Amino acid sequence: MNNQQMNDPRFPQKPIYGPNAQQKPMYGPNVPVEPTYGPNAAINPAYSQQVYQDTTPLSPWAYAGYMLLFSLPLVGLIMMLIYAFGDGNINLKNFARGFLLLGLIGFVLGLIFGATLVNLFTELL
């Protein structure tokens, strides 16, 4: 360590750990690095209670069954909303969200097409 580093507050002379440590430096070569993986990893309380998500894949028959279920007029919409926004298998959740999005896009396109046809027929008559 040279003389300039000895007078610089970024390079503390006192030990960083232990009962005599006063403050930890914010940057510099003497900053301790805590491991982020392995058995000595620092435990972050924000990540200590991770939520388990079921990621088991759905079979092709399950996809076919859910498509039939979602195609039912009122029950399908209710079940689609339950599966899309509830807890459960992440693959089923994404499939229900995609099916809901496609239904919404189809509904909006149907409204536009229907309004265009009504406007066309009213002009012809």
C-alpha positions, 0 to 999 in steps of 0.5 A: 500500500502506498502513502496515497492509499494510506490516507485515503478513506476508501482503504481502511487501515482497521480490520473490517471484521471483528469487535474493533471494526467501525465501518465497512468500506463502500468500495475499494480493494478491501471490500469483502465479497460475500459468496452468492452460491454454495454452502457459504452463501449469504442468506438474503431474507427476501429470498429465504422463503421462496414459493414453490411452483408446480412445473410439471408438463401437461400431456397432450390429452390434458391440453385437449381436455382443457380446450374442450373445457374452455370451449364450454360457454359459461363454465369454460369462461369461469374455469379459464379465469380460475386457472389463469389467475389462480395458483397451480401448475404454471403450464396450465396457468400460461395455457389458460392465459393464452386461451383467454387472450385468443378469446379476447382477440376473437371477440374484439375482431368479431365486434369489428367485423360485425359492425362493418357488416351492419354498416355495409348492409344499412348502406345497401338498404 
